[in-house]
């Protein structure tokens, strides 16, 4: 099993999936910082 993860192709695919997941998570979190995303509690004053 160790030899399987030492293959360059497997490492490339694993890193690609990892970085894609991180990028999707960052884009998802960035959507909350938009001005129209979350409502401010004192927005009506």
Steps between C-alpha positions, in 0.01 A plus 500: 500500500792737568627448148162604362520846660859550386398500134524846342159465335328416828675787678396742224136392518495514881654847509263622229199378699636651821569841348168501316321430827687782672420737214130411509495552876666842466254608231213380719628695799566807284135506399411587860710817491302659219303807597168339407585163652419525868260751652636730763299504821470882508424535132159661556618787723 
